[in-house]
Amino acid sequence: MNGRAELDVATIRKDFPILEREIRGKPLVYLDSAASAQKPRAVLEAIQNFYANAYANIHRGVYQLSAEATALYESGRDRVQGFIGAADRREIIFVRNATEAINLVARTFGETQLEAGDEILITALEHHANIVPWQMLGERRGTKLKVLPVDDRGEINLDAYAALLGQRTKLVALTHVSNAIGTILPLKKMIALAKAQGIPVLVDGAQAVPHTRVNVEDLGCDFYAFSGHKLFGPSGIGVLYGRLPMLQAMPPFLGGGDMIETVSFEKTTYAEPPNRFEAGTPDIAGVVGLEAAIGYVEKVGIDAIEAWEQSLLEKATAALAKIDGLRIIGQAREKAAVLSFVLEGIHAHDVGTALDQAGVAVRVGHHCAQPLMVRFGVPATVRASFSLYNTPAEIDVLVAALRETRELFG
């Protein structure tokens, strides 16, 4: 499947068992994939088969089951490497989620390479996961956080960004796609501007990898983080990509088994990446599920997924704009399939509760982006996010439920 017209959504929906559910007597309309995506049978079956037929601990056993489990785990690493275009399989580190990946960089690269007065540049679009670890680093090391603002559309200004890059800038940490309002950053240009000054760049790609083609070599970033659960995989597994020379220069994040070379009571030496950063027994089944999820996405086709989601975004944006008192927050010209909005006079939580009565699942609140909510002068928004399994008919259900909500609250 390579184009919008070839995306057989009816068949795709059959791959996701949960979409057969009813909520309060009505068909489930799941519009919260930005928080976590649903899982296809291919992922569920891969995990079940692993636990039923091939489970053992990895890297330590000489018996067949351990060898099979190790092969499955390392096959997952190879699949991720290919999926995001990394140059070397050793650049793929398995973690719990994107949040842990960013914290790993803050606790290793940040602790050893940044000093008091050094600046970390982020944007006003960031998820808390790409704000708080750098604030915590500042408390420990005396580093400073600088923030690139966004305009009323939710877009950044490249000239303003370039002006903030300076001699004290020692790291740029950017979201690829805003989880709260869907803005897609001009990432390649931003990375190039930073790299021209020798500044390392970390990218939070949690909202990008499930929806658009990502090639870390082409982007030129030093670190790229994402979570499996947003990519139709299981929760509890995530990935940190890091350029090999960067990883080789970084100390371990956690100490314990499997991240060592030698251990004595006097001194311990550490393994090379990726093992250096994967202490203890990892989420082996999570990696198996993640590989199955990537295989599913590749089978459908990431370009077809992106085109379909953009068509849903266009339809939903036009339909919601016609609802009295509804204001869309963030209307960037380059935007992922996320619609964040408020209904005048009705709290976002009340809107979400009302939509649930119609079987429509949306996210409400600040979306772990409180500074961005402050920027737009709202305490919270309702967020509808679309994925490959959503349909135009579901948008119609959302619009009808919003109109009913508007009438209910007067």
Buried (B, 14 or more C-beta within 10 A) or exposed (E): BEEBEEBEBEEBBBBBEEBEEEBEEBBBBBBBBBBBBBBBBBBBEBBBBBEEEBBBBBBEBEEEEBBBBBEBBBEBBEBBBEBBBBEEBBBBBBBBBBBBBBBBBBBBBBBEBBEEEBBBBBBBBBBBBBBBBBEBBBEEBEBBBBBBEBEEEBBBEBEEBBEBBEEBBBBBBBBBBBBBBBBBBBBEEBBEBBBEEEBBBBBBBBBBBBBBBBEBEEBBBBBBBBBBBBBBBBBBBBBBBBBBEBBEEBEBBEEEEBBBEEEEEEEEEBBEBBBBBBBEEBBBBBBBBBBBBBBBBEEBBBBBBBBBBBBBBEBBBEBBEEBEEBBBBBBBEEBBBBBBBBBEEBBBEBBBEBBBBBBBBBBBBBBBBBBBBEBBEBEBBBBBBBBBBBBEEBBBBBBEBBBBBBEEBE
